[in-house]
Amino acid sequence: MNKHHSKNSEPKYINPYLGGVLLGLLVLVTVLITGRGLGASGAIKSTVVTTAHVFTPEQAKSNAYMNKFISDDHSPMYTWLVFETLGIFLGGLLSGIVFGRVKKLRTEHSPKITSKTRLIFALIGGMLFGIGSQFGRGCTSGAALSGTATFALGGAVVMFAIFGTGYAAAYFFRKLWI
């Protein structure tokens, strides 16, 4: 496996331009096959609804939002978005194993902060992302990638808003990774 490492023993990643082309082709194939683009927030919603229904079934059924996804015929987990998200996770794990990025459980962070701080901010960022995806009726992959792939003006606006906001906010949070 050493052939996949650079001279300074850093793990090797795919060329970002090739990765972008492959991602674009994946979106195209997904739209052609399913009639829909990529997205992951629906899988999280399915997981939350299923978890709520398992632990507090009466409360989940009385919730107007969750009740739309609860059925006696099939589980909310039986959707293509859940399988897509599992595939993304397993594909990332396989890539990490093949290219030597999965060696031991560790948290990568700036030398200026602790692992605990990095994990806390990652959790906060993930929660904000999840809340935002519900307000936006979808996650960035669904709105930006699939929206621009179908030439939707809203997709382009979302893409610029996501990257513009990220670029502007990066200045204030740069000490968490630099």
LINNORSUL-V20046 format. One record per backbone hydrogen bond with DSSP energy under -0.5 kcal/mol. CO is the residue of the C=O (numbers start at 1). NH is the residue of the N-H. If there is no record, write none. Layout:
BEGIN
co;nh
CO;NH
CO;NH
END
This chain:
BEGIN
co;nh
1;4
2;5
6;9
10;6
15;19
16;20
17;21
18;22
19;23
20;24
21;25
22;26
23;27
24;28
25;29
26;30
27;31
28;32
29;33
30;34
30;35
30;36
31;35
40;43
40;44
41;45
42;46
43;47
44;48
45;49
46;50
47;51
48;52
49;53
50;54
51;55
52;56
56;60
57;61
58;62
59;63
60;63
62;64
63;67
64;68
65;68
66;69
66;70
67;70
74;71
75;78
77;79
79;82
79;83
80;84
81;85
82;86
83;87
84;88
85;89
86;90
87;91
88;92
89;93
90;94
91;95
92;96
93;97
94;98
95;99
96;101
96;102
97;100
99;12
101;103
104;103
104;106
106;108
110;113
114;118
115;119
116;120
117;121
118;122
119;123
120;124
121;125
122;126
123;127
124;128
125;129
126;130
127;131
128;132
129;133
130;134
131;135
132;136
133;138
134;137
139;143
140;144
140;145
141;146
144;148
145;149
146;150
147;152
148;151
152;156
153;157
154;158
155;159
156;160
157;161
158;162
159;163
160;164
161;165
162;166
163;167
164;168
165;169
166;170
167;171
169;172
169;173
170;174
171;174
173;176
174;177
174;178
176;110
END
